[in-house]
């Protein structure tokens, strides 16, 4: 149900206190004023209040008494809609002088002979505990694709812009989704200014639009745009996961998949130790599929005020829907969902309600929107089965085997211009010396080895890498018990991201490998 239908339903049903959360308060007020004409036989009268000007802006520049609005509302005609803009500012610190009149108004304005609706319109949700049960929240949603398309096409027509291709037009519309109407219009105007010196005249540039959207998203703090340039070739190993994602791509991207009867893919859940390539895979798959990568920080949803967490989650989910098409990456979800099972005992059930919102959205989100979730977790502890059942597939991402460690070493050495013949001689020994290391720990070992070579004014060789490996105790040993527990859980429940058997985890002992490679005459082997 959209804002128009939901708001009208509440007013017709006689709800006296409504709280409209809106990123664009002025547009929300304008929408309410238009809706009021359709409510009742002759429309509902609307009165708008601002602190700076009072009712309907009759006395500009003269601050109005916020306590006087209750008497004013009682003098307004029956069935009137009273809009109080940014009235949340007077509710931040609970004050009985404001709270009691609102409670009294709730009971008084429910009566048929005194029927009124007070609507607080604000970009911020702040409701004192005392008012929680009296106020109904109605979110003013971001514009849908049809509205964004109308704005884009209107701008293009107004500036006589000829699209180079339908793909560019679609990219501009997709990149503009997830912003307010004002923000879309501003981003389009900025693109015209930045490209005005082009030989063919100004353009609507998808990259400029995406850059502006990224800045807009960062203001909210819940969702951020994560530009990334590497593809899946940057991921060492994880061959099973790569094959699965390659097959998944068509069912995600091709509209004919829906015609064929395939449901819109829900996403993939990646479980495994930190540093094993889960987050890197999320970044790379977005690049490989040609979709923007959006990072949803679930831990930032939770706020201290009543209803704030639920409202933030609603806003984030609305924003994610508007971002389509996109890959949405939720990293280390176990941190954001910690305490779901005991939520009622410690936080009045807030975590459980937020979690419920997420599950409902994952099940019921629009099938026509391309939103691919890649969710990662470092451990299964604390994650309820209801979450895991919402994904198309669960993958266990284990420690890299010797073959994969070899490839990861090559990737990091090549990236830094250090994959010389001198280094290649000891690749097998380096791979053995990093047994039990995650991909991130292998990268760390390469960097430490390079520092050793540089400090000694020597060319990098395998000995430097192995010496660095000897000094590092991997997480697989530090957290051995948790790893073994998660492996047992994953054995019969998850697909495996890697080919081959799991890497055995034992005590740390690499002295013999280092000693062995120090005995190699590297120069002789190069000849």
ABEGO torsion letter per residue (X at the ends): XBAAAAAAAAAAAGBABBBBBBABAAAAAAAAAAAAAABEAAEBBBBBBBAAAEBGGABBGBBBBAAAAAAAAAABBBGBBBBBBGAAAAAABBBAAAAAAAAAAAAAAABAAABBBBBBBBABBBBBAAAAAABBBBBBBBBBAAAAAAAAAAAAAAAGBBBABAAAAAAAAAAABGBBAAAAAAAAAAAAAAAAABAAEBBBBAAAAAAAAAAAAAAAGABBBBBBABBAAABBEGAAAAAAAAAAAAAAABAAAAAAGBBBBAEBBBBEBBGAGAAAAAAAAAAAAGBBBBBBBAAAABBABBGAAAAAAAAAAAAAAAAOBBBBBBBGAAAAABGAAAAAAAAGGAAAAAAAAAAAAAAABBAABBBBBBBBBABABGBBAAAAAABABBBBBBBBBAAAAAAAAAAAAAAAGABBAAAAAAAAAAAAAABGBBAAAAAAAAAAAAAAAAAAGBBBBAAAAAAAAAABBBAAAAAAAAAAAAAAAAAAABBBABBEBBBBBBBBBAAAAAAAAAABBAAAAAX
